[in-house]
Amino acid sequence: MSAPAPSPAREPVLRAEGLTRRFGGLVAVGDVSFDVMPGEIFGLIGPNGAGKTTLFNLMTGLTPPSSGRLRFEGRDVTGLAPHRIATLGLGRTFQNIRLFRGLSALENVKIAQHARTRAGLLAGVLGGAREEERQVEARAWDLLDLVGLANRAGEDAGNFSYGDQRRLEIARALALDPKVLLLDEPAAGMNSAEKHGLTEFIRDVRARFDLTVMVIEHHVPLVMNLCDRIAVLNFGQLIAMGDPASVQRDPKVIEAYLGAE
């Protein structure tokens, strides 16, 4: 069951204020504003080319906004480098999977953790800070077990199926100890049973790690069943936002994304 709607009195963990990104004459994201409240699962849907992944890129520092601001826990993080934003507590997966395909599943998760350790990646590779390195490896095993991949920890990530690579990406994102987890099409490549399991998995991860979750997803039943609130983009514009039932009834959403009868 989805968590109760967050209290209006609480401060948002994320606040987008007029985020805009232009590529030449194309407005990929245009003056988009919204709040994400602590502990909620917030969905982002829209047709292909609506600007969803571009919006995630703006929020995680991969793409600088043409205008607008992003606030995380009240702090203006606009323009910060991706690694700075990640260490503050914004972790994400990608629509186009970005694993180190020639490294093992265990190594992929350990590398993500080194962004937050005192010794850093170089010391870990060279054998320094051994106690911290043991802790990093133990946590990597725990996260692989959480996503059901512990029995394949030594295999190269490039040998995994598409669905298993998605799960490995989630483990790697969790290795950053995020406060907000951004999932870009986590159900891509999964069958119906896997998609159902993903819904329960995201809820479990949200509760276990005390996370706020944002999710881009094309599988409408999954989004409607999973999310507390949903924002809808079309041609870079925010055309609707609210609880799943109200979004499903919105005429602009039906026309732009869900399809009119």
Secondary structure, 3 states (H helix, E strand, C coil): CCCCCCCCCCCCCEEEEEEEEEECCEEEEEEEEEEECCCCEEEEECCCCCCHHHHHHHHCCCCCCCEEEEEECCEECCCCCHHHHHHHCEEECCCCCCCCCCCEHHHHHHHHHHCCCCCHHHHHHHCCCHHHHHHHHHHHHHHHHHCCCHHHCCCEHHHCCHHHHHHHHHHHHHCCCCCEEEEECCCCCCCHHHHHHHHHHHHHHHHHHCCEEEEECCCHHHHHHHCCEEEEEECCEEEEEECHHHHHHCHHHHHHHHCCC
